[in-house]
Amino acid sequence: MRDSITQWAKSGDPNAAIQLAEIYLSEGKIDEAKKFFGQAAEKNYRPAAKRLAEIFHKEGNLPEAINFYKKAVAGGDVEAMETLVDLCNDDEKILNFVLEIIDKKYNEIYVSSNFFAQMMNFGSSRLSEFLPEQAKAIERRRIKNKILKLKAKM
């Protein structure tokens, strides 16, 4: 099975590349994992960019981590937005970059309180179970407010 994943990864399939990278990561072969995460990230595969950012972050290589977090943010990764804002909370250029992604790429959707009440009647208080995109929109709005507060302190 690994041979077929390797073959697919080497042919340029980003899904196979990330699977192979995860295998290498689990074996402790960090450099090989970075190679295949990088291959997928070059094809704008957001999960690979985020995983690569996390590896560089863990290694203490913040310039590379920030570079790949930015790629994940550009692809809309909400967790990467949060991490990038936390890492660069005094860097106005990066804060503006995240704000721009939030403002330009997303048409925020907010759900009425009546709909929330209906969801509660179904036995769940977790928005993400029913409306994952709206939950992400709310997270982006929270991150945007966090950035605006940071910028106000600058």
C-alpha positions as CSV (number, residue, x, y, z in Angstrom):
1,M,0.0,0.0,0.0
2,R,2.8,2.4,0.9
3,D,4.3,1.8,-2.5
4,S,1.1,2.9,-4.3
5,I,0.8,6.0,-2.1
6,T,4.4,6.8,-2.8
7,Q,3.8,6.4,-6.5
8,W,0.7,8.6,-6.4
9,A,2.6,11.2,-4.3
10,K,5.5,11.3,-6.7
11,S,3.1,11.7,-9.6
12,G,1.8,15.0,-8.0
13,D,-1.3,13.9,-6.1
14,P,-1.5,16.2,-3.1
15,N,-3.8,13.8,-1.2
16,A,-1.3,11.0,-1.6
17,A,1.6,13.4,-0.7
18,I,-0.1,14.4,2.6
19,Q,-0.8,10.7,3.4
20,L,2.8,9.8,2.8
21,A,4.0,12.8,4.8
22,E,1.8,11.7,7.7
23,I,3.4,8.2,7.5
24,Y,6.9,9.6,7.5
25,L,5.9,11.9,10.4
26,S,4.6,9.0,12.4
27,E,8.0,7.2,11.8
28,G,9.9,10.3,13.0
29,K,11.3,11.0,9.5
30,I,10.7,14.7,9.7
31,D,12.7,15.8,6.7
32,E,10.8,13.3,4.4
33,A,7.5,14.4,5.9
34,K,8.4,18.1,5.2
35,K,9.3,17.2,1.6
36,F,5.9,15.7,0.9
37,F,3.9,18.2,2.9
38,G,5.8,20.9,0.9
39,Q,4.9,19.1,-2.4
40,A,1.2,19.3,-1.5
41,A,1.5,22.8,-0.2
42,E,3.0,24.0,-3.5
43,K,-0.3,22.8,-5.1
44,N,-2.2,25.1,-2.7
45,Y,-3.4,22.2,-0.6
46,R,-4.3,24.0,2.6
47,P,-4.0,21.1,5.1
48,A,-0.4,20.4,3.9
49,A,0.5,24.1,4.4
50,K,-0.9,24.0,7.9
51,R,0.8,20.8,8.8
52,L,4.1,22.1,7.5
53,A,3.6,25.4,9.5
54,E,3.0,23.3,12.6
55,I,6.2,21.3,12.1
56,F,8.3,24.4,11.6
57,H,6.6,26.1,14.5
58,K,7.4,23.1,16.8
59,E,11.0,23.2,15.5
60,G,11.3,26.9,16.4
61,N,11.7,28.0,12.8
62,L,9.2,30.9,13.0
63,P,9.9,32.5,9.7
64,E,9.1,29.3,7.8
65,A,6.2,28.6,10.2
66,I,4.7,32.0,9.5
67,N,5.2,31.6,5.7
68,F,3.2,28.4,5.7
69,Y,0.6,29.6,8.2
70,K,0.0,32.5,5.7
71,K,-0.5,30.0,2.9
72,A,-3.0,28.1,5.1
73,V,-4.7,31.4,6.0
74,A,-4.9,32.3,2.3
75,G,-6.8,29.0,1.8
76,G,-9.2,29.9,4.5
77,D,-8.0,27.8,7.4
78,V,-9.5,29.3,10.5
79,E,-7.2,27.6,13.0
80,A,-4.2,28.9,11.0
81,M,-5.7,32.4,11.2
82,E,-5.9,32.2,15.0
83,T,-2.3,30.8,15.3
84,L,-0.9,33.4,12.9
85,V,-2.6,36.2,14.8
86,D,-1.3,34.9,18.1
87,L,2.3,34.5,16.7
88,C,2.4,37.9,15.1
89,N,0.1,40.0,17.4
90,D,2.5,43.0,17.1
91,D,3.0,42.7,13.3
92,E,0.6,45.1,11.6
93,K,1.4,43.8,8.1
94,I,0.4,40.3,9.0
95,L,-2.6,41.4,11.0
96,N,-3.7,43.3,7.9
97,F,-3.1,40.3,5.8
98,V,-5.4,38.2,7.9
99,L,-8.1,40.9,8.0
100,E,-7.9,41.2,4.2
101,I,-8.5,37.5,3.8
102,I,-11.4,37.6,6.1
103,D,-12.9,40.6,4.5
104,K,-12.2,39.8,0.8
105,K,-12.8,36.1,0.6
106,Y,-15.7,35.6,2.8
107,N,-19.3,36.7,2.7
108,E,-20.1,36.2,6.4
109,I,-23.3,34.4,7.1
110,Y,-25.0,34.8,10.4
111,V,-27.9,32.7,11.5
112,S,-30.9,34.2,13.2
113,S,-31.6,33.6,16.9
114,N,-34.8,31.8,15.9
115,F,-32.8,29.2,14.0
116,F,-30.5,28.7,17.0
117,A,-33.6,28.0,19.1
118,Q,-34.8,25.5,16.5
119,M,-31.4,23.7,16.6
120,M,-31.6,23.6,20.4
121,N,-35.0,21.8,20.0
122,F,-33.2,19.1,18.0
123,G,-31.0,18.4,21.0
124,S,-27.7,20.1,20.0
125,S,-26.2,23.3,21.1
126,R,-23.2,22.9,18.7
127,L,-23.5,25.1,15.7
128,S,-20.7,23.3,13.9
129,E,-22.8,20.0,13.8
130,F,-25.5,21.6,11.7
131,L,-23.9,24.5,10.0
132,P,-20.1,24.1,9.8
133,E,-19.6,27.0,7.4
134,Q,-21.6,29.4,9.7
135,A,-19.5,28.2,12.6
136,K,-16.3,29.0,10.7
137,A,-17.8,32.4,9.8
138,I,-18.4,33.2,13.5
139,E,-14.8,32.1,14.3
140,R,-13.5,34.4,11.5
141,R,-15.5,37.3,13.0
142,R,-14.1,36.5,16.5
143,I,-10.6,36.5,15.0
144,K,-11.3,39.8,13.2
145,N,-12.4,41.4,16.4
146,K,-9.3,40.2,18.1
147,I,-7.1,41.7,15.4
148,L,-8.9,45.0,15.6
149,K,-8.3,45.2,19.3
150,L,-4.6,44.4,18.8
151,K,-4.3,47.1,16.2
152,A,-6.0,49.6,18.4
153,K,-3.3,49.1,21.0
154,M,-0.5,49.7,18.5
